[in-house]
């Protein structure tokens, strides 16, 4: 293998490693986004449940729930 072939090989290796690192970073970003989405959905569900409980408490207190 001459110097030019060796240099081309090393460039190819570096390119492959950079692509793999990029793919790993994209996977990590995707996982973080999914976790954030799930967290927001869970928080929204909790808020909705609390609002429903508050509505029922008001109805009970005012006699509208009979």
PDB file of N, CA, C, O and CB in Angstrom:
ATOM      1  N   UNK A   1       0.865  -1.175   0.000  1.00  0.00           N
ATOM      2  CA  UNK A   1       0.000   0.000   0.000  1.00  0.00           C
ATOM      3  C   UNK A   1       0.906   1.231   0.000  1.00  0.00           C
ATOM      4  O   UNK A   1       1.748   1.382   0.885  1.00  0.00           O
ATOM      5  CB  UNK A   1      -0.981   0.002   1.241  1.00  0.00           C
ATOM      6  N   UNK A   2       0.735   2.116  -0.999  1.00  0.00           N
ATOM      7  CA  UNK A   2       1.572   3.309  -1.057  1.00  0.00           C
ATOM      8  C   UNK A   2       0.984   4.413  -0.166  1.00  0.00           C
ATOM      9  O   UNK A   2      -0.077   4.240   0.434  1.00  0.00           O
ATOM     10  CB  UNK A   2       1.708   3.805  -2.519  1.00  0.00           C
ATOM     11  N   UNK A   3       1.676   5.530  -0.093  1.00  0.00           N
ATOM     12  CA  UNK A   3       1.252   6.614   0.801  1.00  0.00           C
ATOM     13  C   UNK A   3      -0.122   7.165   0.443  1.00  0.00           C
ATOM     14  O   UNK A   3      -0.925   7.473   1.324  1.00  0.00           O
ATOM     15  CB  UNK A   3       2.266   7.736   0.770  1.00  0.00           C
ATOM     16  N   UNK A   4      -0.389   7.287  -0.863  1.00  0.00           N
ATOM     17  CA  UNK A   4      -1.688   7.825  -1.280  1.00  0.00           C
ATOM     18  C   UNK A   4      -2.810   6.857  -0.890  1.00  0.00           C
ATOM     19  O   UNK A   4      -3.854   7.281  -0.395  1.00  0.00           O
ATOM     20  CB  UNK A   4      -1.707   8.087  -2.811  1.00  0.00           C
ATOM     21  N   UNK A   5      -2.598   5.589  -1.109  1.00  0.00           N
ATOM     22  CA  UNK A   5      -3.610   4.599  -0.728  1.00  0.00           C
ATOM     23  C   UNK A   5      -3.832   4.597   0.776  1.00  0.00           C
ATOM     24  O   UNK A   5      -4.962   4.484   1.252  1.00  0.00           O
ATOM     25  CB  UNK A   5      -3.198   3.199  -1.199  1.00  0.00           C
ATOM     26  N   UNK A   6      -2.740   4.723   1.516  1.00  0.00           N
ATOM     27  CA  UNK A   6      -2.834   4.762   2.971  1.00  0.00           C
ATOM     28  C   UNK A   6      -3.614   5.992   3.427  1.00  0.00           C
ATOM     29  O   UNK A   6      -4.454   5.900   4.323  1.00  0.00           O
ATOM     30  CB  UNK A   6      -1.434   4.756   3.602  1.00  0.00           C
ATOM     31  N   UNK A   7      -3.343   7.126   2.821  1.00  0.00           N
ATOM     32  CA  UNK A   7      -4.044   8.358   3.174  1.00  0.00           C
ATOM     33  C   UNK A   7      -5.528   8.237   2.835  1.00  0.00           C
ATOM     34  O   UNK A   7      -6.378   8.649   3.625  1.00  0.00           O
ATOM     35  CB  UNK A   7      -3.421   9.568   2.443  1.00  0.00           C
ATOM     36  N   UNK A   8      -5.844   7.678   1.675  1.00  0.00           N
ATOM     37  CA  UNK A   8      -7.241   7.491   1.278  1.00  0.00           C
ATOM     38  C   UNK A   8      -7.956   6.549   2.234  1.00  0.00           C
ATOM     39  O   UNK A   8      -9.117   6.765   2.579  1.00  0.00           O
ATOM     40  CB  UNK A   8      -7.326   6.950  -0.154  1.00  0.00           C
ATOM     41  N   UNK A   9      -7.257   5.506   2.658  1.00  0.00           N
ATOM     42  CA  UNK A   9      -7.818   4.571   3.609  1.00  0.00           C
ATOM     43  C   UNK A   9      -8.138   5.268   4.931  1.00  0.00           C
ATOM     44  O   UNK A   9      -9.209   5.078   5.507  1.00  0.00           O
ATOM     45  CB  UNK A   9      -6.857   3.408   3.837  1.00  0.00           C
ATOM     46  N   UNK A  10      -7.191   6.074   5.394  1.00  0.00           N
ATOM     47  CA  UNK A  10      -7.393   6.779   6.658  1.00  0.00           C
ATOM     48  C   UNK A  10      -8.535   7.792   6.560  1.00  0.00           C
ATOM     49  O   UNK A  10      -9.298   7.960   7.511  1.00  0.00           O
ATOM     50  CB  UNK A  10      -6.105   7.485   7.079  1.00  0.00           C
ATOM     51  N   UNK A  11      -8.652   8.457   5.428  1.00  0.00           N
ATOM     52  CA  UNK A  11      -9.764   9.395   5.217  1.00  0.00           C
ATOM     53  C   UNK A  11     -11.086   8.632   5.247  1.00  0.00           C
ATOM     54  O   UNK A  11     -12.059   9.087   5.848  1.00  0.00           O
ATOM     55  CB  UNK A  11      -9.604  10.158   3.864  1.00  0.00           C
ATOM     56  N   UNK A  12     -11.115   7.481   4.601  1.00  0.00           N
ATOM     57  CA  UNK A  12     -12.325   6.649   4.612  1.00  0.00           C
ATOM     58  C   UNK A  12     -12.677   6.192   6.010  1.00  0.00           C
ATOM     59  O   UNK A  12     -13.846   6.187   6.396  1.00  0.00           O
ATOM     60  CB  UNK A  12     -12.148   5.440   3.710  1.00  0.00           C
ATOM     61  N   UNK A  13     -11.666   5.809   6.767  1.00  0.00           N
ATOM     62  CA  UNK A  13     -11.881   5.397   8.155  1.00  0.00           C
ATOM     63  C   UNK A  13     -12.448   6.553   8.979  1.00  0.00           C
ATOM     64  O   UNK A  13     -13.404   6.377   9.735  1.00  0.00           O
ATOM     65  CB  UNK A  13     -10.563   4.893   8.778  1.00  0.00           C
ATOM     66  N   UNK A  14     -11.858   7.718   8.828  1.00  0.00           N
ATOM     67  CA  UNK A  14     -12.313   8.889   9.582  1.00  0.00           C
ATOM     68  C   UNK A  14     -13.743   9.257   9.204  1.00  0.00           C
ATOM     69  O   UNK A  14     -14.547   9.618  10.064  1.00  0.00           O
ATOM     70  CB  UNK A  14     -11.379  10.083   9.337  1.00  0.00           C
ATOM     71  N   UNK A  15     -14.054   9.165   7.917  1.00  0.00           N
ATOM     72  CA  UNK A  15     -15.412   9.467   7.456  1.00  0.00           C
ATOM     73  C   UNK A  15     -16.410   8.487   8.059  1.00  0.00           C
ATOM     74  O   UNK A  15     -17.478   8.889   8.521  1.00  0.00           O
ATOM     75  CB  UNK A  15     -15.487   9.423   5.917  1.00  0.00           C
ATOM     76  N   UNK A  16     -16.071   7.222   8.055  1.00  0.00           N
ATOM     77  CA  UNK A  16     -16.951   6.203   8.636  1.00  0.00           C
ATOM     78  C   UNK A  16     -17.169   6.423  10.119  1.00  0.00           C
ATOM     79  O   UNK A  16     -18.286   6.280  10.616  1.00  0.00           O
ATOM     80  CB  UNK A  16     -16.377   4.818   8.406  1.00  0.00           C
ATOM     81  N   UNK A  17     -16.108   6.771  10.828  1.00  0.00           N
ATOM     82  CA  UNK A  17     -16.226   7.024  12.266  1.00  0.00           C
ATOM     83  C   UNK A  17     -17.077   8.257  12.531  1.00  0.00           C
ATOM     84  O   UNK A  17     -17.873   8.269  13.470  1.00  0.00           O
ATOM     85  CB  UNK A  17     -14.839   7.196  12.900  1.00  0.00           C
ATOM     86  N   UNK A  18     -16.920   9.292  11.716  1.00  0.00           N
ATOM     87  CA  UNK A  18     -17.715  10.512  11.882  1.00  0.00           C
ATOM     88  C   UNK A  18     -19.189  10.232  11.620  1.00  0.00           C
ATOM     89  O   UNK A  18     -20.057  10.737  12.332  1.00  0.00           O
ATOM     90  CB  UNK A  18     -17.211  11.619  10.940  1.00  0.00           C
ATOM     91  N   UNK A  19     -19.469   9.432  10.603  1.00  0.00           N
ATOM     92  CA  UNK A  19     -20.860   9.078  10.312  1.00  0.00           C
ATOM     93  C   UNK A  19     -21.464   8.288  11.464  1.00  0.00           C
ATOM     94  O   UNK A  19     -22.605   8.538  11.855  1.00  0.00           O
ATOM     95  CB  UNK A  19     -20.952   8.267   9.007  1.00  0.00           C
ATOM     96  N   UNK A  20     -20.721   7.346  12.008  1.00  0.00           N
ATOM     97  CA  UNK A  20     -21.211   6.543  13.119  1.00  0.00           C
ATOM     98  C   UNK A  20     -21.469   7.414  14.343  1.00  0.00           C
ATOM     99  O   UNK A  20     -22.482   7.252  15.023  1.00  0.00           O
ATOM    100  CB  UNK A  20     -20.213   5.434  13.458  1.00  0.00           C
ATOM    101  N   UNK A  21     -20.557   8.331  14.620  1.00  0.00           N
ATOM    102  CA  UNK A  21     -20.742   9.242  15.758  1.00  0.00           C
ATOM    103  C   UNK A  21     -21.981  10.105  15.532  1.00  0.00           C
ATOM    104  O   UNK A  21     -22.750  10.338  16.464  1.00  0.00           O
ATOM    105  CB  UNK A  21     -19.486  10.139  15.961  1.00  0.00           C
ATOM    106  N   UNK A  22     -22.177  10.575  14.312  1.00  0.00           N
ATOM    107  CA  UNK A  22     -23.360  11.362  13.984  1.00  0.00           C
ATOM    108  C   UNK A  22     -24.634  10.561  14.199  1.00  0.00           C
ATOM    109  O   UNK A  22     -25.619  11.076  14.728  1.00  0.00           O
ATOM    110  CB  UNK A  22     -23.288  11.850  12.546  1.00  0.00           C
ATOM    111  N   UNK A  23     -24.609   9.306  13.787  1.00  0.00           N
ATOM    112  CA  UNK A  23     -25.783   8.440  13.997  1.00  0.00           C
ATOM    113  C   UNK A  23     -26.060   8.235  15.481  1.00  0.00           C
ATOM    114  O   UNK A  23     -27.215   8.237  15.906  1.00  0.00           O
ATOM    115  CB  UNK A  23     -25.576   7.077  13.313  1.00  0.00           C
ATOM    116  N   UNK A  24     -25.013   8.060  16.260  1.00  0.00           N
ATOM    117  CA  UNK A  24     -25.187   7.885  17.705  1.00  0.00           C
ATOM    118  C   UNK A  24     -25.794   9.140  18.329  1.00  0.00           C
ATOM    119  O   UNK A  24     -26.690   9.053  19.168  1.00  0.00           O
ATOM    120  CB  UNK A  24     -23.838   7.556  18.378  1.00  0.00           C
ATOM    121  N   UNK A  25     -25.302  10.297  17.916  1.00  0.00           N
ATOM    122  CA  UNK A  25     -25.846  11.553  18.452  1.00  0.00           C
ATOM    123  C   UNK A  25     -27.311  11.736  18.062  1.00  0.00           C
ATOM    124  O   UNK A  25     -28.115  12.208  18.867  1.00  0.00           O
ATOM    125  CB  UNK A  25     -25.020  12.748  17.954  1.00  0.00           C
ATOM    126  N   UNK A  26     -27.655  11.368  16.842  1.00  0.00           N
ATOM    127  CA  UNK A  26     -29.047  11.462  16.401  1.00  0.00           C
ATOM    128  C   UNK A  26     -29.935  10.521  17.213  1.00  0.00           C
ATOM    129  O   UNK A  26     -31.052  10.883  17.581  1.00  0.00           O
ATOM    130  CB  UNK A  26     -29.160  11.138  14.900  1.00  0.00           C
ATOM    131  N   UNK A  27     -29.444   9.329  17.488  1.00  0.00           N
ATOM    132  CA  UNK A  27     -30.206   8.386  18.308  1.00  0.00           C
ATOM    133  C   UNK A  27     -30.421   8.938  19.714  1.00  0.00           C
ATOM    134  O   UNK A  27     -31.515   8.834  20.268  1.00  0.00           O
ATOM    135  CB  UNK A  27     -29.486   7.032  18.377  1.00  0.00           C
ATOM    136  N   UNK A  28     -29.373   9.522  20.285  1.00  0.00           N
ATOM    137  CA  UNK A  28     -29.488  10.100  21.623  1.00  0.00           C
ATOM    138  C   UNK A  28     -30.489  11.254  21.637  1.00  0.00           C
ATOM    139  O   UNK A  28     -31.293  11.374  22.561  1.00  0.00           O
ATOM    140  CB  UNK A  28     -28.117  10.585  22.117  1.00  0.00           C
ATOM    141  N   UNK A  29     -30.436  12.092  20.618  1.00  0.00           N
ATOM    142  CA  UNK A  29     -31.374  13.214  20.531  1.00  0.00           C
ATOM    143  C   UNK A  29     -32.799  12.704  20.382  1.00  0.00           C
ATOM    144  O   UNK A  29     -33.722  13.242  20.996  1.00  0.00           O
ATOM    145  CB  UNK A  29     -31.013  14.135  19.351  1.00  0.00           C
ATOM    146  N   UNK A  30     -32.978  11.679  19.578  1.00  0.00           N
ATOM    147  CA  UNK A  30     -34.309  11.094  19.386  1.00  0.00           C
ATOM    148  C   UNK A  30     -34.836  10.506  20.691  1.00  0.00           C
ATOM    149  O   UNK A  30     -36.005  10.687  21.030  1.00  0.00           O
ATOM    150  CB  UNK A  30     -34.270  10.008  18.295  1.00  0.00           C
ATOM    151  N   UNK A  31     -33.979   9.807  21.416  1.00  0.00           N
ATOM    152  CA  UNK A  31     -34.383   9.229  22.701  1.00  0.00           C
ATOM    153  C   UNK A  31     -34.744  10.315  23.706  1.00  0.00           C
ATOM    154  O   UNK A  31     -35.715  10.179  24.450  1.00  0.00           O
ATOM    155  CB  UNK A  31     -33.266   8.348  23.265  1.00  0.00           C
ATOM    156  N   UNK A  32     -33.967  11.390  23.728  1.00  0.00           N
ATOM    157  CA  UNK A  32     -34.255  12.498  24.642  1.00  0.00           C
ATOM    158  C   UNK A  32     -35.579  13.167  24.283  1.00  0.00           C
ATOM    159  O   UNK A  32     -36.357  13.529  25.165  1.00  0.00           O
ATOM    160  CB  UNK A  32     -33.115  13.531  24.612  1.00  0.00           C
ATOM    161  N   UNK A  33     -35.827  13.327  22.996  1.00  0.00           N
ATOM    162  CA  UNK A  33     -37.087  13.936  22.561  1.00  0.00           C
ATOM    163  C   UNK A  33     -38.270  13.055  22.933  1.00  0.00           C
ATOM    164  O   UNK A  33     -39.305  13.561  23.367  1.00  0.00           O
ATOM    165  CB  UNK A  33     -37.071  14.184  21.046  1.00  0.00           C
ATOM    166  N   UNK A  34     -38.131  11.764  22.772  1.00  0.00           N
ATOM    167  CA  UNK A  34     -39.217  10.841  23.132  1.00  0.00           C
ATOM    168  C   UNK A  34     -39.481  10.883  24.631  1.00  0.00           C
ATOM    169  O   UNK A  34     -40.636  10.888  25.056  1.00  0.00           O
ATOM    170  CB  UNK A  34     -38.876   9.400  22.694  1.00  0.00           C
ATOM    171  N   UNK A  35     -38.423  10.913  25.434  1.00  0.00           N
ATOM    172  CA  UNK A  35     -38.588  10.984  26.882  1.00  0.00           C
ATOM    173  C   UNK A  35     -39.272  12.285  27.287  1.00  0.00           C
ATOM    174  O   UNK A  35     -40.130  12.288  28.170  1.00  0.00           O
ATOM    175  CB  UNK A  35     -37.230  10.859  27.583  1.00  0.00           C
ATOM    176  N   UNK A  36     -38.899  13.380  26.650  1.00  0.00           N
ATOM    177  CA  UNK A  36     -39.529  14.667  26.952  1.00  0.00           C
ATOM    178  C   UNK A  36     -41.002  14.642  26.574  1.00  0.00           C
ATOM    179  O   UNK A  36     -41.844  15.146  27.317  1.00  0.00           O
ATOM    180  CB  UNK A  36     -38.813  15.808  26.214  1.00  0.00           C
ATOM    181  N   UNK A  37     -41.313  14.062  25.429  1.00  0.00           N
ATOM    182  CA  UNK A  37     -42.704  13.961  24.986  1.00  0.00           C
ATOM    183  C   UNK A  37     -43.532  13.171  25.998  1.00  0.00           C
ATOM    184  O   UNK A  37     -44.631  13.580  26.369  1.00  0.00           O
ATOM    185  CB  UNK A  37     -42.784  13.298  23.596  1.00  0.00           C
ATOM    186  N   UNK A  38     -42.996  12.047  26.433  1.00  0.00           N
ATOM    187  CA  UNK A  38     -43.711  11.218  27.401  1.00  0.00           C
ATOM    188  C   UNK A  38     -43.898  11.951  28.725  1.00  0.00           C
ATOM    189  O   UNK A  38     -44.946  11.838  29.361  1.00  0.00           O
ATOM    190  CB  UNK A  38     -42.964   9.906  27.629  1.00  0.00           C
ATOM    191  N   UNK A  39     -42.890  12.694  29.133  1.00  0.00           N
ATOM    192  CA  UNK A  39     -42.973  13.462  30.376  1.00  0.00           C
ATOM    193  C   UNK A  39     -44.052  14.542  30.286  1.00  0.00           C
ATOM    194  O   UNK A  39     -44.825  14.732  31.224  1.00  0.00           O
ATOM    195  CB  UNK A  39     -41.615  14.101  30.699  1.00  0.00           C
ATOM    196  N   UNK A  40     -44.099  15.241  29.163  1.00  0.00           N
ATOM    197  CA  UNK A  40     -45.108  16.284  28.965  1.00  0.00           C
ATOM    198  C   UNK A  40     -46.500  15.666  28.919  1.00  0.00           C
ATOM    199  O   UNK A  40     -47.440  16.227  29.483  1.00  0.00           O
ATOM    200  CB  UNK A  40     -44.830  17.078  27.668  1.00  0.00           C
ATOM    201  N   UNK A  41     -46.647  14.526  28.262  1.00  0.00           N
ATOM    202  CA  UNK A  41     -47.948  13.859  28.201  1.00  0.00           C
ATOM    203  C   UNK A  41     -48.407  13.446  29.595  1.00  0.00           C
ATOM    204  O   UNK A  41     -49.580  13.590  29.940  1.00  0.00           O
ATOM    205  CB  UNK A  41     -47.882  12.630  27.278  1.00  0.00           C
ATOM    206  N   UNK A  42     -47.483  12.936  30.385  1.00  0.00           N
ATOM    207  CA  UNK A  42     -47.817  12.516  31.742  1.00  0.00           C
ATOM    208  C   UNK A  42     -48.220  13.721  32.588  1.00  0.00           C
ATOM    209  O   UNK A  42     -49.185  13.650  33.349  1.00  0.00           O
ATOM    210  CB  UNK A  42     -46.629  11.778  32.389  1.00  0.00           C
ATOM    211  N   UNK A  43     -47.493  14.814  32.459  1.00  0.00           N
ATOM    212  CA  UNK A  43     -47.830  16.025  33.210  1.00  0.00           C
ATOM    213  C   UNK A  43     -49.209  16.539  32.791  1.00  0.00           C
ATOM    214  O   UNK A  43     -50.007  16.944  33.635  1.00  0.00           O
ATOM    215  CB  UNK A  43     -46.756  17.121  32.991  1.00  0.00           C
ATOM    216  N   UNK A  44     -49.481  16.521  31.498  1.00  0.00           N
ATOM    217  CA  UNK A  44     -50.787  16.962  31.012  1.00  0.00           C
ATOM    218  C   UNK A  44     -51.908  16.099  31.552  1.00  0.00           C
ATOM    219  O   UNK A  44     -52.968  16.607  31.917  1.00  0.00           O
ATOM    220  CB  UNK A  44     -50.819  16.951  29.499  1.00  0.00           C
ATOM    221  N   UNK A  45     -51.682  14.813  31.605  1.00  0.00           N
ATOM    222  CA  UNK A  45     -52.691  13.894  32.132  1.00  0.00           C
ATOM    223  C   UNK A  45     -52.936  14.170  33.616  1.00  0.00           C
ATOM    224  O   UNK A  45     -54.080  14.148  34.070  1.00  0.00           O
ATOM    225  CB  UNK A  45     -52.252  12.427  31.923  1.00  0.00           C
ATOM    226  N   UNK A  46     -51.878  14.427  34.365  1.00  0.00           N
ATOM    227  CA  UNK A  46     -52.024  14.729  35.794  1.00  0.00           C
ATOM    228  C   UNK A  46     -52.803  16.022  35.989  1.00  0.00           C
ATOM    229  O   UNK A  46     -53.656  16.111  36.872  1.00  0.00           O
ATOM    230  CB  UNK A  46     -50.642  14.833  36.472  1.00  0.00           C
ATOM    231  N   UNK A  47     -52.510  17.024  35.165  1.00  0.00           N
ATOM    232  CA  UNK A  47     -53.232  18.296  35.268  1.00  0.00           C
ATOM    233  C   UNK A  47     -54.711  18.092  34.963  1.00  0.00           C
ATOM    234  O   UNK A  47     -55.579  18.637  35.644  1.00  0.00           O
ATOM    235  CB  UNK A  47     -52.628  19.347  34.310  1.00  0.00           C
ATOM    236  N   UNK A  48     -54.983  17.306  33.938  1.00  0.00           N
ATOM    237  CA  UNK A  48     -56.375  17.033  33.569  1.00  0.00           C
ATOM    238  C   UNK A  48     -57.103  16.324  34.711  1.00  0.00           C
ATOM    239  O   UNK A  48     -58.252  16.654  35.006  1.00  0.00           O
ATOM    240  CB  UNK A  48     -56.437  16.177  32.283  1.00  0.00           C
ATOM    241  N   UNK A  49     -56.458  15.365  35.349  1.00  0.00           N
ATOM    242  CA  UNK A  49     -57.060  14.652  36.473  1.00  0.00           C
ATOM    243  C   UNK A  49     -57.325  15.598  37.642  1.00  0.00           C
ATOM    244  O   UNK A  49     -58.380  15.530  38.273  1.00  0.00           O
ATOM    245  CB  UNK A  49     -56.153  13.498  36.920  1.00  0.00           C
ATOM    246  N   UNK A  50     -56.367  16.480  37.929  1.00  0.00           N
ATOM    247  CA  UNK A  50     -56.544  17.443  39.026  1.00  0.00           C
ATOM    248  C   UNK A  50     -57.697  18.399  38.717  1.00  0.00           C
ATOM    249  O   UNK A  50     -58.472  18.745  39.609  1.00  0.00           O
ATOM    250  CB  UNK A  50     -55.236  18.242  39.268  1.00  0.00           C
ATOM    251  N   UNK A  51     -57.811  18.818  37.482  1.00  0.00           N
ATOM    252  CA  UNK A  51     -58.903  19.714  37.094  1.00  0.00           C
ATOM    253  C   UNK A  51     -60.243  19.013  37.253  1.00  0.00           C
ATOM    254  O   UNK A  51     -61.210  19.620  37.714  1.00  0.00           O
ATOM    255  CB  UNK A  51     -58.725  20.197  35.643  1.00  0.00           C
ATOM    256  N   UNK A  52     -60.307  17.753  36.880  1.00  0.00           N
ATOM    257  CA  UNK A  52     -61.548  16.983  37.030  1.00  0.00           C
ATOM    258  C   UNK A  52     -61.900  16.830  38.506  1.00  0.00           C
ATOM    259  O   UNK A  52     -63.065  16.949  38.887  1.00  0.00           O
ATOM    260  CB  UNK A  52     -61.414  15.592  36.366  1.00  0.00           C
ATOM    261  N   UNK A  53     -60.890  16.566  39.334  1.00  0.00           N
ATOM    262  CA  UNK A  53     -61.127  16.453  40.775  1.00  0.00           C
ATOM    263  C   UNK A  53     -61.639  17.775  41.341  1.00  0.00           C
ATOM    264  O   UNK A  53     -62.553  17.785  42.165  1.00  0.00           O
ATOM    265  CB  UNK A  53     -59.837  16.026  41.504  1.00  0.00           C
ATOM    266  N   UNK A  54     -61.064  18.870  40.910  1.00  0.00           N
ATOM    267  CA  UNK A  54     -61.498  20.189  41.379  1.00  0.00           C
ATOM    268  C   UNK A  54     -62.931  20.466  40.945  1.00  0.00           C
ATOM    269  O   UNK A  54     -63.724  21.012  41.712  1.00  0.00           O
ATOM    270  CB  UNK A  54     -60.560  21.290  40.847  1.00  0.00           C
ATOM    271  N   UNK A  55     -63.257  20.090  39.724  1.00  0.00           N
ATOM    272  CA  UNK A  55     -64.626  20.275  39.235  1.00  0.00           C
ATOM    273  C   UNK A  55     -65.608  19.474  40.074  1.00  0.00           C
ATOM    274  O   UNK A  55     -66.667  19.977  40.450  1.00  0.00           O
ATOM    275  CB  UNK A  55     -64.734  19.863  37.759  1.00  0.00           C
ATOM    276  N   UNK A  56     -65.259  18.240  40.364  1.00  0.00           N
ATOM    277  CA  UNK A  56     -66.134  17.407  41.188  1.00  0.00           C
ATOM    278  C   UNK A  56     -66.264  17.972  42.596  1.00  0.00           C
ATOM    279  O   UNK A  56     -67.348  17.931  43.178  1.00  0.00           O
ATOM    280  CB  UNK A  56     -65.604  15.973  41.245  1.00  0.00           C
ATOM    281  N   UNK A  57     -65.181  18.495  43.149  1.00  0.00           N
ATOM    282  CA  UNK A  57     -65.225  19.084  44.490  1.00  0.00           C
ATOM    283  C   UNK A  57     -66.157  20.296  44.517  1.00  0.00           C
ATOM    284  O   UNK A  57     -66.910  20.474  45.474  1.00  0.00           O
ATOM    285  CB  UNK A  57     -63.809  19.491  44.948  1.00  0.00           C
ATOM    286  N   UNK A  58     -66.114  21.120  43.487  1.00  0.00           N
ATOM    287  CA  UNK A  58     -66.998  22.294  43.393  1.00  0.00           C
ATOM    288  C   UNK A  58     -68.449  21.835  43.275  1.00  0.00           C
ATOM    289  O   UNK A  58     -69.335  22.387  43.928  1.00  0.00           O
ATOM    290  CB  UNK A  58     -66.611  23.189  42.174  1.00  0.00           C
ATOM    291  N   UNK A  59     -68.686  20.829  42.444  1.00  0.00           N
ATOM    292  CA  UNK A  59     -70.050  20.313  42.289  1.00  0.00           C
ATOM    293  C   UNK A  59     -70.571  19.760  43.618  1.00  0.00           C
ATOM    294  O   UNK A  59     -71.721  19.994  43.990  1.00  0.00           O
ATOM    295  CB  UNK A  59     -70.093  19.216  41.200  1.00  0.00           C
ATOM    296  N   UNK A  60     -69.720  19.033  44.319  1.00  0.00           N
ATOM    297  CA  UNK A  60     -70.125  18.479  45.630  1.00  0.00           C
ATOM    298  C   UNK A  60     -70.425  19.595  46.609  1.00  0.00           C
ATOM    299  O   UNK A  60     -71.412  19.536  47.342  1.00  0.00           O
ATOM    300  CB  UNK A  60     -69.024  17.559  46.205  1.00  0.00           C
ATOM    301  N   UNK A  61     -69.576  20.612  46.624  1.00  0.00           N
ATOM    302  CA  UNK A  61     -69.730  21.702  47.582  1.00  0.00           C
ATOM    303  C   UNK A  61     -70.977  22.549  47.280  1.00  0.00           C
ATOM    304  O   UNK A  61     -71.576  23.110  48.198  1.00  0.00           O
ATOM    305  CB  UNK A  61     -68.478  22.588  47.572  1.00  0.00           C
ATOM    306  N   UNK A  62     -71.359  22.642  46.040  1.00  0.00           N
ATOM    307  CA  UNK A  62     -72.516  23.462  45.667  1.00  0.00           C
ATOM    308  C   UNK A  62     -73.779  22.649  45.509  1.00  0.00           C
ATOM    309  O   UNK A  62     -74.836  23.208  45.216  1.00  0.00           O
ATOM    310  CB  UNK A  62     -72.238  24.199  44.388  1.00  0.00           C
ATOM    311  N   UNK A  63     -73.698  21.339  45.696  1.00  0.00           N
ATOM    312  CA  UNK A  63     -74.874  20.498  45.581  1.00  0.00           C
ATOM    313  C   UNK A  63     -75.258  20.189  44.142  1.00  0.00           C
ATOM    314  O   UNK A  63     -76.356  19.685  43.904  1.00  0.00           O
ATOM    315  CB  UNK A  63     -76.019  21.148  46.271  1.00  0.00           C
ATOM    316  N   UNK A  64     -74.419  20.465  43.203  1.00  0.00           N
ATOM    317  CA  UNK A  64     -74.731  20.217  41.807  1.00  0.00           C
ATOM    318  C   UNK A  64     -74.452  18.769  41.386  1.00  0.00           C
ATOM    319  O   UNK A  64     -74.768  18.376  40.263  1.00  0.00           O
ATOM    320  CB  UNK A  64     -73.941  21.163  40.937  1.00  0.00           C
ATOM    321  N   UNK A  65     -73.880  18.005  42.259  1.00  0.00           N
ATOM    322  CA  UNK A  65     -73.468  16.660  41.912  1.00  0.00           C
ATOM    323  C   UNK A  65     -74.480  15.614  42.373  1.00  0.00           C
ATOM    324  O   UNK A  65     -74.155  14.434  42.497  1.00  0.00           O
ATOM    325  CB  UNK A  65     -72.115  16.367  42.509  1.00  0.00           C
ATOM    326  N   UNK A  66     -75.705  16.060  42.624  1.00  0.00           N
ATOM    327  CA  UNK A  66     -76.727  15.118  43.130  1.00  0.00           C
ATOM    328  C   UNK A  66     -77.739  14.798  42.077  1.00  0.00           C
ATOM    329  O   UNK A  66     -78.665  14.027  42.326  1.00  0.00           O
ATOM    330  CB  UNK A  66     -77.433  15.682  44.349  1.00  0.00           C
TER     331      UNK A  66
END
